[in-house]
Structure formats: structure tokens, C-alpha cells
Amino acid sequence: MSELGRFCCFNCPKPDQELKALTDPCPDCGYAYGFPLFDVPKMIGKFEVQRSLGRGFYGAAFVAKRQGAVRAQRVLKVAPKEMYSHFNKSFEDEVARHSEVAEGSEFIVSVEDLFEADVTFGDLTIPCHVAELQYLDGEPLQAYLNGSKSLSASEAAQIACDLFRMREEFEVRLKNHNDLHAANIVVQRLPKPSWRRGDAIEPAIRAVAIDLGSVAEDRRSGGGYIGDLHWIADHITNMAFQLLDGGENTADLEKRIALKLLSIAQSLTGAIENQRPPSAEDVVRLISEEYHQVAQPWRPWRNNLVLRRFEESFNAQTMDAWYVPELLVDPDGNWIKRVSAPGPLVMTGMRGCGKTMLLQSVQFHARATLRVQETDAHALKRISADGYVGLFVSAQRLIPVGSGAQEPSAAMLNARLLVAYAAAAARAIAHLSDLDGASIAPDAPSLIAKAVADVISPAMPVAEPATVEQLERYLIDLLVRMSRSDSLFELATTPATAFPHLAEAVRKSSPIWQDSQVLFLLDDVSTRYLDSRKIEELLSALIFQHPVCAFKLTSEAQTIFLTLKSPGQLHPASAGRDFQTFDLGAEVYETLKRPGGGKTFINDVLRARAKLYSGHPSAEPRDVLGDIDLESIARTIVSSQPTSTDRKRLYWGLSALTGVCVGDIGSVIQIYQQILARRGKALPVPPQIQNDAFQDFCARYLYHLDRRGSDLKAVAMSFAEASYQLLMQSGKDPASKRLRQYNSIYIRITSGDVEEQMKRLRDLVDAGVFVFTGAAPRTKTRDSNPTQQFQLTYRKIYGLVNFIGLSERDRFELSGDGLQEWLGHPTQGRELLVKNLEKQEFDEEPGVAVEETAEAKPRKFERSQPVQLMLLEHGAPTTTSSRAPTFGKSPIAIPTVSRLTGSDLLAHVDTLVVGLGFEERTAVSFERFLERTRPSKVLAVRYENQGYADRMLEHARARGIAVEETSYAAVKAGELSSVVGESAIDITGLAKPALFNVVRHAVRSGSRSTLAYTAASVYSPRESDLTAVLEAHASYNRHDTLAALKHVLTGEQGPYTSQSLLTTETDGTRSRGLCAFASAKHERILRLIEQREYDVVEIMVDQADTARAKVAEMAATVALEECRAGEIVAADVVDLEAVLRILWSRHQQWYVKGGLNFELGLTGNKIQATAAAIVSALLPVNEVWYLEPAKFDVNGFTQGTGDSYYYNLPGSANAIRRG
């Protein structure tokens, strides 16, 4: 029922446009304005009243049944006859206008008849006019706005569309409704046979206007009247806030759509004020596009791909499948054939060799995507001939990461996998429907939903989705529920039964798929996310034989061969018999080794990207690089001194780029990107520029290797040193027939602790120092235990700083004691490798030839025009009409955070929260604040370190202030019930997790808060120390500089553990965006970006001209090197308002407009952490990360005390809420 509105008293009518509640009494007669609804009449004429619907200014509406044999339901609009006489109105004329307007309309209820009746409301009988209207099975819109009826995101979007369609129906009839309040609109529930099709977002409902008492040709506005567009804007706003009413428990999609609707409502207000009302078609298209962009971010398979950076999405895990066909290079097409062949398969290879992209290439979206100059018919013909339908899921997106994240049991993980594949099937059905809607079985959504319900335990009701979109949303919501820590969902049967059951449902969804094998494509089954035992358990369950489906999995070679095939382990399946293996890394490696073939392959990979990158020169990559053979590079090394000019232009050309690659295609793409970024106009790019790019990447890889905190860098460097030494010796030895270029090791484990040696080798391969390339024994007889012999190829990118040769012509051999000694003493690696080198001459590796390639001059030709730019822009959809409303700002106003002086502080607050820290400024800040403000209570957060606790507590007690202590662990866990009323928060001594929770709690509580922060006089690391390092390494690259900072970075020690301070229910299939901060203590930001795959990252750095800011910017640049898309933004990092504005803007761009998951990283200072807390209190944030060091060094933190700063944070909404 309407809570507030404009009502005329049923008993004593008079003109009164004031807002009233239905329970308010009439000042003349004393009856409540809502008494016709409270005292529902039993009869109205020949109708039995069933229930009330609501009331408007003149009348009230009821649902009733006609008496007699045909008991038809109707909606009766009832109004007192005296009311129409009082206002000099004709009820008959009103009904006639209603009938005229409603004729042929979809969103206006039709009139059946009219009559007069005496209607009894409780003790009062009133002569009334009655209009008999078409029955609508539904509730007034008001019921959805006041929460008595639940409202979903799709329903809100559909109602918003219907309101504009409704207004359009009045406009084309040259009428205005003039009283379009929520009680005059019924949300009709449509029976399933009448469900709307076409552009309907939610086909089961329709908004219909039921009371046309104020309809007129003129538009009434002002003087207490509200125009139709104002009403619609109000309804959309109210629906948005109703979606958000659940606070943190609100589903993610509801939050996103609510913010979209708020933006649209705000844009409508501007359009009204400018007297440029948008057309219904424009707004409905906008709402629909915004809804589908947010609810279905996976859908834009018809968008063209263009790369904003050449290296963009070099990691295919961040690329949509429909772009893969444009970038995949598959020699002779054999790789796709092998992956898509019937039966289970495990695909292996080093990171970066292209496993994910190849697996993506056989999923349905990649196969169904239109190629250049193709029509829908071409795509349909291709997928019909395939004989398979591929459904892709990444294991990395399903497995929790971070502290407190428990690894799911096998049964739970398999249940998640099944639901994820069902969601992928829904998306495939949507894609197929886009090509040919008639090819989808009418019951396809219910088939998939039932198949899932059949095999999930505990049992759950079978969903009945009306559309594929509803099916996908239902499955994603189910997947979110399965990801909760308290989830009990698991498979009710074995995977060998459950997945074929789902596959059968997929096959029945379309005649095109009825005879196809369903390929369950599972990417990245890796020890990065699961331990080796869980991987073995998972593979054993999923690699089953079945005629209707098969699993295709990817993993690194070391996961499968060095973990699963390690001695002593038992395996339920046998490679080659129960499942096939495909070592893509070895295939790429062999392609690279073929004479001439490797360069062609690399050129093709780069050329595919060049077509999509507008910044590429109008030349082939081979002509951009030029060329020189690898033998010439080796001879230059031998004939030059380490500091000579020749060494500064050593590595260049296509052969060098091919030679440095041992299967890591991603590295090749990134090096080429750097060459392009540094080039001038001349082609080929000068050798020195290319060499700089190679060496920069060498330093980059060595830096990240060194950060792992082990002796891995020593192994990499010592191998390169041995290779370089032997190359130089062979060049100076007159008896040597050729130059020796050692770039691999043949290993045989014959003695000692086999398990320990296997673990050590696995670590080396996992770190990327070596690549597992397999091997055959050097002897002519077969070894007795082939699982204990390997060929490891050196990642030559690590050896460029030592000037190694790039040909793979020689190898070391290690076994027995020599192997154990090399593995156990990495710093002696060079000596040990040389000592163990066999004395005899070895034959060259078969298939390896010395390429004699003269320097090539670039050929002149015109490159084809690039396709339209589109990748991760996440902009709002455009419409064809300039009258369509637009929006760019956040629909939630940024809270006013104003700077205060000491004299501006309040004399009294209820609670002061402080941390009993160990920095001197903590105590001084506390004492300064108490000089100006007296709290009723101090809530003191105590740490394990005593710090300045005694001094601070004694100071409070001396002033007679009550002190309540709480532990850091409690505050970190969010236990803050005692923080009530008007509060002050001194963030100076609060560790970031405590700071985040306290500030967020204060903002969400709605009470006014004061923030205090006191700077230090000296920070660690010292500015002078940082300046000295920067000056000493002025000529080096940023990786060397950051590595040199180790000895000046004090205060904390790794390793760092990631901890989630805020986790909301999140659709893990969405793209992720991260906003974080860089500081001189840069390990935190590097670690955070390493642990998760992000689609876009923004890192804030200090705009100050200081050594500290320069180091932070270096760290940010290094952190972004492995990101798909990233940006560095400079700001005054101690300006709370400035930091808050940047985060607020980015949230609007990513979360609201782009549909990304929005994450924050507390990797900067306390002011930045405070801004993050405010944002997460008022806007939907999916995750907030804190990186905790293993140890704090209290002597390595700040010294002294600087100025104190104060901020006023006014009382804010208790979540996202109006006003």
C-alpha cells in the first residue's frame, strides 16, 4: 500500500495536494485517508471483493470476482460520487477517455464496463462510481518499492523499461497521465504461455497503468503536481535503493544494476530540467544495453579486437575466447586437431607457451566467432562440422586465494566445476541463439537447470528459467553460493556420472549439438593453486572415457611429469592408454629448432598481433627487427671485450628473438613490445635499441627470480657463467672445430635422495630457470627407468647479462654425485658444470643448423587497415540518438572530507579510537588530540609489542578519561561493537587492517567522525639512503635499482601473506580490476599482483619530486609488467580528498560502467588506506587485500614527530543509501 502520496478523503473531499500517509487522519472527519483499503468492502455491486490493490488521489482499486456461473476476476476502480461532484468532474467522461487511451495499448489496463454502487467500508456506506477494468494478476509497484514484495535486478530493469513504454503510449495519443505514482501502476505477473519475448529483460512481468483519472492533453507540473517523467525518475531511483537495501548482503548483480539505474535516473533529471525529454526507444535501448553489459559481460562476441598495447593479453587467461582465432598461430592446423580429438587429454608445457590460447581455440565461442568477411551461415557451417562443443573453465578462477581461503574438498571442487560448466553451456547457447535463434530447443534452459539439480547434493529445487539469460544468472548465483566458506554443496555422484549427465543436456539443447562430443576444457590445473596430491585426485576423477564427453586439461609439464610421475606414486590412469598427452611446450620448442621454421613461426605470431595494433609500423615484424645469424652473435661475443661497444649491440634481429625463446611465446611478445616502444623512424630498429630491450628483460627476469628469496638466481647466473666460459674457451682454442654454446642439461638421477633431487628440479622448472623439454638417453640402449631422466633447457633470457650464445648446440650432462653436488651448491654451479663436462666431442643435436642470414633490408608494402579498437575499454554503450541520456559521474555523491585545524576540533566526542603503537608519533598524536578534545571513552587497540602503551594509557587516566582496551586481533577481525556515537579515530598508531575496519565501521554507522593523523619527521627508508641508491644506479635499469634497495628497506621482512579484509559474494567469472598503491617499500604491491590474475590494474604513486616517489614509481612500473592492462596515476598521497576522488572515479568506470569486479589493495600509506576504507563503506567493493609481512622490525620504522592533520568526515549513509 502507498505509504506517502496525495490523497483526497473518501468521506469529505476537498482539494489538498499535500503529501500524506495512508494512516494520517482527515482533519475534518477523522477517518484515515487509507480507510477504504483498511476496511475492505465485502461486496461492490455484483462483485465479491478479494483484496485491495491501492489508492490514488480520487479512488481506490480492488481485485474482485463476479458473482454467478462465470466468476471472472476484475480490477474495480472505486471513487465516491460526491468527490466527482465536488471537483466538477464527469466519471463517465473519464472512463471514456480511459477506454480511448487503452485501446490497442500494452501498458495501460483496458476498461470493461462502469456502474454505480453503494459501497460499505466498515461502518461507512458511500455511493460510488465503479469502473470495471481488465484483471491483472500482480501487485502495485508500491509493494516493490516499500519492500513488501522482493525486487530483483532484472525486474527493476524491466519495470524501468515498461515505464518509458507506458509513457510513450500516452504520448502517441497526445495525452499525459499526470498522476503516475506507484499505487497507480500494477506489476503484472504473466502466465508462462504469455511470457514476453524479443527485447524483454524479465519476460514474466509487465508494468501496467491502472488509474487514468488525471489523464489530460496538458502536462501538469508544479503547484503540487509532478510530471510523468519526474514520476518515472523517482520510481527508478526508489527501485535502485530498494535493490541496495540489503547492504553488504545484497547480491553483486543487484548492486551493479542499482548503480546503473541511479545513473540513468540522474541523467533523466538533467533531461527534464533542460526540457529535452528522451525518447522511449532511446532510454529503453540504454537500459537494456546497460543491463546486459553488466549482467552479461561475457557476451560481446561480435566486437572487433584491437590491442591498445602490442603485448596486451599476452597471458591468454585474460582474453575472451572469441578473439583467439585472430591471434592463434597453429602450424598446419594440427594442434587444434589434436586437442579437439575425442577422448580425455592432458596438455602440458611451460608457462607462456600458449596452452591456454590453444585450449581456448576449441571452445564454442572461438569456433562460432565470425572470421573476416564471414556471415552467420559460415560460422554455423563450421560449428556443425566440428563434431564437438567446447566449454571452458579456468581452475584459477574457482579456487580461493589468500589467507583464510580453504582449499575445497574434491567433491566440492567437482560440484563447482559442474556448475561453472553449466554456466559456460548457457553462454554457448546464447551465442548459438545469436547466430540462429531457431536452432535452440525451447526447453534448453530447463534442461540444463535440471541436469545440475539432478547431481548436486544437498538436493535443491529445480529452477525453471524462462530464458537462457535467466539460466546463466541462476547458475552464477549458485556458483557464488558454492564458493562460500560455509557451503555444503558437492556432487551427489561420481564425476564420471555427473558430467556426462550434463553433457547429454547440452546435446539436447540444440539439433546442431545432438551428435557432438562435449569437451570440458579445464585450464591451469597447477601447483600454484592446488597441492600435488589434490591435482592427482582431481585428474584421476576427471580423466574418464565416455562417448558423449571428455575432459581436456592444461598444466605445466613439471606438474604432470615431475609431480605425478615421481617415484613411489601410484596412478589410476595410464598415459597413452586411458588418456592422451600433448606436450605443447615441446611442440613449440621443436618448431623453434627447425631450420628457418622457428623464425617463420615467431614472425607469424608477431604479425597476427601487428594487424590488431594500430601503433605497429607498416612493415612485417621480420623487417622491423632485421636479422643476423646466431653464429655471428656468438663470434661477436668471443671477439669482443665485456665493456666494448659491440657488446652493447649484441642481441638483435629475428634470429636472436627466436633464439632466446625456448617456448615462452609470452616473453617474445613482451620483448618485441619494448623494441617497438623504444624505436625511432628508421627500420630495422637499430641493434643497440634492440639489445637494450633484451637486456632490460634479462634484468627484469633476474630481479623477479631474486625476489623469491632462495638460491634460484644463483643457479641461473652460474649456468650462464659456465656457458659463457666455455663459449669463450672454444673461440680461443685452435683445436676447437666450432664454438661451443651450452644451453641445456641432460639429467639422470641414479643415486642419493631421489625425492629431494626431484623436488629441487621441480623448483627450478617451476621458477622458470629451466624448461622441461624431455629427453632420450644419450646411450643407444634404453634406460631402465625413464621417469628418472630429463632434459632441461635453460631459459636463455636469464643469461643475456652474461653474454651467452643463443644456439642450442651443446649440453651438459649430470648424474650421480655430480648432480647432487650441483643441486646442493648452486653458488659453485659454474665450477661444477665445467668439471662434470664430458671430455669427448659431442655430435651436434640433430635438426639444429647454423643459420647464415644476411642482414635484411625492410621490404616495402602496405599493411592492412586495423579493425576497430575494442578491448577492455569498458565504456558505456552508445546509442544512435543524441537525445539519449548519458552519465559519467558516480550516482553516489562523494562524501565531503574537509581538512580541519586544531581549533576546529570538537570539544567532546563519545569515543576516541587509538592504537597503542611503537612509533613515537603515536603517543604524541594522542596527546595533541586530548589537548583539544575530550572523549567520553578511549578505545585502545593493544599490540603484542608494548610500544608506547604505558605512556598513552597513563596520559588518559591522568585526565580522568575511561579507557577500554581491545586486542589488535579482535579489531582485525572486525569486532567493533563498542564504537558507538560520535567518534574520533587517530589513525597514526593503527595498523592498516585495524585502521580499515575502524574507519569503515564509523562511516557505515552514519555518525559523524573526526580523523587524526600525525606525520613522522624521518621515514624508513631514509630519503638520503634512497637518493644514494638512485644516484649509484643512475645508468642502470629499474630492476637493478630495486634489487639494490634491499639493504636500505627496513621495518619489515617477508615473505608476505595476503589477507582479505573484506570479501563480498562475487561472480568469479567477471573480469577483475585492482586499485592499489606503490611506495618505497615495494614488495607488497609486487606480491599482490603476483598472486592474482587481474584484467586491469591502476597503481597510485606520489607526485612529489623525491627519491621515495621515484622508487615507488619504479616499483609500480615493474608491477605492471605482467598485467594485461595497467596504468600509473600520480597524486598527492597525503591528500585524503584527492586520493578519495581518484578511487571514486575508478569505481564508477570499472564497477558501474564496465561491469568489472572492483578490488582494493592496501599497499600504500595510512591516508590511502583510509580512503580505501571510506570507498568500501559506501560503494560495492568485491575484495580488499592486505599484505602482512612475516616480521616487523620496530627499530626500522619512523622516527620523530611531524605535523598533525585532522579531517572531518560527516555522517554518511549506512551503506549505499539515499540522502
C-alpha positions, 0 to 999 in steps of 0.5 A, a space after each residue: 500500500 502507498 505509504 506517502 502520496 496525495 490523497 483526497 478523503 473518501 468521506 469529505 473531499 476537498 482539494 489538498 495536494 499535500 503529501 500524506 500517509 495512508 494512516 494520517 487522519 482527515 482533519 475534518 472527519 477523522 477517518 484515515 485517508 487509507 480507510 477504504 483499503 483498511 476496511 475492505 468492502 465485502 461486496 461492490 455491486 455484483 462483485 465479491 471483493 478479494 483484496 485491495 490493490 491501492 489508492 490514488 488521489 480520487 479512488 481506490 482499486 480492488 481485485 474482485 470476482 463476479 458473482 454467478 456461473 462465470 466468476 471472472 476476476 476484475 480490477 474495480 476502480 472505486 471513487 465516491 460520487 460526491 468527490 466527482 461532484 465536488 471537483 466538477 468532474 464527469 466519471 463517465 467522461 473519464 472512463 471514456 477517455 480511459 477506454 480511448 487511451 487503452 485501446 490497442 495499448 500494452 501498458 495501460 489496463 483496458 476498461 470493461 464496463 462502469 456502474 454505480 454502487 453503494 459501497 460499505 467500508 466498515 461502518 461507512 456506506 458511500 455511493 460510488 462510481 465503479 469502473 470495471 477494468 481488465 484483471 491483472 494478476 500482480 501487485 502495485 509497484 508500491 509493494 516493490 518499492 516499500 519492500 513488501 514484495 522482493 525486487 530483483 535486478 532484472 525486474 527493476 530493469 524491466 519495470 524501468 523499461 515498461 515505464 518509458 513504454 507506458 509513457 510513450 503510449 500516452 504520448 502517441 495519443 497526445 495525452 499525459 497521465 499526470 498522476 503516475 505514482 506507484 499505487 497507480 501502476 500494477 506489476 503484472 505477473 504473466 502466465 508462462 504461455 504469455 511470457 514476453 519475448 524479443 527485447 524483454 529483460 524479465 519476460 514474466 512481468 509487465 508494468 501496467 497503468 491502472 488509474 487514468 483519472 488525471 489523464 489530460 492533453 496538458 502536462 501538469 507540473 508544479 503547484 503540487 503536481 509532478 510530471 510523468 517523467 519526474 514520476 518515472 525518475 523517482 520510481 527508478 531511483 526508489 527501485 535502485 535503493 530498494 535493490 541496495 537495501 540489503 547492504 553488504 548482503 545484497 547480491 553483486 548483480 543487484 548492486 551493479 544494476 542499482 548503480 546503473 539505474 541511479 545513473 540513468 535516473 540522474 541523467 533523466 533529471 538533467 533531461 527534464 530540467 533542460 526540457 529535452 525529454 528522451 525518447 522511449 526507444 532511446 532510454 529503453 535501448 540504454 537500459 537494456 544495453 546497460 543491463 546486459 553489459 553488466 549482467 552479461 559481460 561475457 557476451 560481446 562476441 561480435 566486437 572487433 579486437 584491437 590491442 591498445 598495447 602490442 603485448 596486451 593479453 599476452 597471458 591468454 587467461 585474460 582474453 575472451 575466447 572469441 578473439 583467439 582465432 585472430 591471434 592463434 598461430 597453429 602450424 598446419 592446423 594440427 594442434 587444434 586437431 589434436 586437442 579437439 580429438 575425442 577422448 580425455 587429454 592432458 596438455 602440458 608445457 611451460 608457462 607462456 607457451 600458449 596452452 591456454 590460447 590453444 585450449 581456448 581455440 576449441 571452445 564454442 565461442 572461438 569456433 562460432 566467432 565470425 572470421 573476416 568477411 564471414 556471415 552467420 551461415 559460415 560460422 554455423 557451417 563450421 560449428 556443425 562440422 566440428 563434431 564437438 562443443 567446447 566449454 571452458 573453465 579456468 581452475 584459477 578462477 574457482 579456487 580461493 586465494 589468500 589467507 583464510 581461503 580453504 582449499 575445497 574438498 574434491 567433491 566440492 571442487 567437482 560440484 563447482 566445476 559442474 556448475 561453472 560448466 553449466 554456466 559456460 553451456 548457457 553462454 554457448 547457447 546464447 551465442 548459438 541463439 545469436 547466430 540462429 535463434 531457431 536452432 535452440 530447443 525451447 526447453 534448453 534452459 530447463 534442461 540444463 537447470 535440471 541436469 545440475 539439480 539432478 547431481 548436486 547434493 544437498 538436493 535443491 529445487 529445480 529452477 525453471 528459467 524462462 530464458 537462457 539469460 535467466 539460466 546463466 544468472 541462476 547458475 552464477 548465483 549458485 556458483 557464488 553460493 558454492 564458493 562460500 566458506 560455509 557451503 555444503 554443496 558437492 556432487 551427489 555422484 561420481 564425476 564420471 556420472 555427473 558430467 556426462 549427465 550434463 553433457 547429454 543436456 547440452 546435446 539436447 539443447 540444440 539439433 546442431 549439438 545432438 551428435 557432438 562430443 562435449 569437451 570440458 576444457 579445464 585450464 591451469 590445473 597447477 601447483 600454484 593453486 592446488 597441492 600435488 596430491 589434490 591435482 592427482 585426485 582431481 585428474 584421476 576423477 576427471 580423466 574418464 572415457 565416455 562417448 558423449 564427453 571428455 575432459 581436456 586439461 592444461 598444466 605445466 609439464 613439471 606438474 604432470 611429469 615431475 609431480 605425478 610421475 615421481 617415484 613411489 606414486 601410484 596412478 589410476 590412469 595410464 598415459 597413452 592408454 586411458 588418456 592422451 598427452 600433448 606436450 605443447 611446450 615441446 611442440 613449440 620448442 621443436 618448431 623453434 629448432 627447425 631450420 628457418 621454421 622457428 623464425 617463420 613461426 615467431 614472425 607469424 605470431 608477431 604479425 597476427 598481433 601487428 594487424 590488431 595494433 594500430 601503433 605497429 609500423 607498416 612493415 612485417 615484424 621480420 623487417 622491423 627487427 632485421 636479422 643476423 645469424 646466431 653464429 655471428 652473435 656468438 663470434 661477436 661475443 668471443 671477439 669482443 671485450 665485456 665493456 666494448 661497444 659491440 657488446 652493447 649491440 649484441 642481441 638483435 634481429 629475428 634470429 636472436 628473438 627466436 633464439 632466446 625463446 625456448 617456448 615462452 611465446 609470452 616473453 617474445 611478445 613482451 620483448 618485441 613490445 619494448 623494441 617497438 616502444 623504444 624505436 625511432 623512424 628508421 627500420 630495422 630498429 637499430 641493434 643497440 635499441 634492440 639489445 637494450 630491450 633484451 637486456 632490460 628483460 634479462 634484468 627484469 627476469 633476474 630481479 623477479 627470480 631474486 625476489 623469491 628469496 632462495 638460491 634460484 638466481 644463483 643457479 641461473 647466473 652460474 649456468 650462464 657463467 659456465 656457458 659463457 666460459 666455455 663459449 669463450 674457451 672454444 673461440 680461443 682454442 685452435 683445436 676447437 672445430 666450432 664454438 661451443 654454446 651450452 644451453 641445456 642439461 641432460 639429467 639422470 638421477 641414479 643415486 642419493 635422495 631421489 625425492 629431494 633431487 626431484 623436488 629441487 628440479 621441480 623448483 627450478 622448472 617451476 621458477 622458470 630457470 629451466 624448461 622441461 623439454 624431455 629427453 632420450 638417453 644419450 646411450 643407444 640402449 634404453 634406460 631402465 627407468 625413464 621417469 628418472 631422466 630429463 632434459 632441461 633447457 635453460 631459459 636463455 633470457 636469464 643469461 643475456 647479462 652474461 653474454 651467452 650464445 643463443 644456439 642450442 648446440 651443446 649440453 651438459 650432462 649430470 648424474 650421480 654425485 655430480 648432480 647432487 653436488 650441483 643441486 646442493 651448491 648452486 653458488 659453485 654451479 659454474 665450477 661444477 658444470 665445467 668439471 662434470 663436462 664430458 671430455 669427448 666431442 659431442 655430435 651436434 643435436 640433430 635438426 639444429 643448423 647454423 643459420 647464415 642470414 644476411 642482414 635484411 633490408 625492410 621490404 616495402 608494402 602496405 599493411 592492412 587497415 586495423 579493425 576497430 579498437 575494442 578491448 577492455 575499454 569498458 565504456 558505456 554503450 552508445 546509442 544512435 540518438 543524441 537525445 539519449 541520456 548519458 552519465 559519467 559521474 558516480 550516482 553516489 555523491 562523494 562524501 565531503 572530507 574537509 581538512 580541519 585545524 586544531 581549533 576546529 576540533 570538537 570539544 567532546 566526542 563519545 569515543 576516541 579510537 587509538 592504537 597503542 603503537 611503537 612509533 613515537 608519533 603515536 603517543 604524541 598524536 594522542 596527546 595533541 588530540 586530548 589537548 583539544 578534545 575530550 572523549 567520553 571513552 578511549 578505545 585502545 587497540 593493544 599490540 603484542 609489542 608494548 610500544 608506547 602503551 604505558 605512556 598513552 594509557 597513563 596520559 588518559 587516566 591522568 585526565 580522568 578519561 575511561 579507557 577500554 582496551 581491545 586486542 589488535 586481533 579482535 579489531 582485525 577481525 572486525 569486532 567493533 561493537 563498542 564504537 558507538 556515537 560520535 567518534 574520533 579515530 587517530 589513525 597514526 598508531 593503527 595498523 592498516 587492517 585495524 585502521 580499515 575496519 575502524 574507519 569503515 565501521 564509523 562511516 557505515 554507522 552514519 555518525 559523524 567522525 573526526 580523523 587524526 593523523 600525525 606525520 613522522 619527521 624521518 621515514 624508513 627508508 631514509 630519503 638520503 639512503 634512497 637518493 644514494 641508491 638512485 644516484 649509484 644506479 643512475 645508468 642502470 635499469 629499474 630492476 637493478 635499482 630495486 634489487 639494490 634497495 634491499 639493504 636500505 628497506 627496513 621495518 619489515 621482512 617477508 615473505 608476505 601473506 595476503 589477507 582479505 579484509 573484506 570479501 563480498 559474494 562475487 561472480 568469479 567469472 567477471 573480469 577483475 580490476 585492482 586499485 592499489 598503491 606503490 611506495 618505497 617499500 615495494 614488495 607488497 604491491 609486487 606480491 599482490 599482483 603476483 598472486 592474482 590474475 587481474 584484467 586491469 590494474 591502476 597503481 597510485 604513486 606520489 607526485 612529489 619530486 623525491 627519491 621515495 616517489 621515484 622508487 615507488 614509481 619504479 616499483 609500480 612500473 615493474 608491477 605492471 609488467 605482467 598485467 594485461 592492462 595497467 596504468 600509473 596515476 600520480 597524486 598527492 598521497 597525503 591528500 585524503 580528498 584527492 586520493 578519495 576522488 581518484 578511487 571514486 572515479 575508478 569505481 564508477 568506470 570499472 564497477 558501474 560502467 564496465 561491469 568489472 569486479 572492483 578490488 582494493 589493495 592496501 599497499 600504500 600509506 595510512 591516508 590511502 588506506 583510509 580512503 580505501 576504507 571510506 570507498 568500501 563503506 559506501 560503494 560495492 567493493 568485491 575484495 580488499 587485500 592486505 599484505 602482512 609481512 612475516 616480521 616487523 622490525 620496530 627499530 626500522 620504522 619512523 622516527 620523530 614527530 611531524 605535523 598533525 592533520 585532522 579531517 572531518 568526515 560527516 555522517 554518511 549513509 549506512 551503506 549505499 543509501 539515499 540522502 
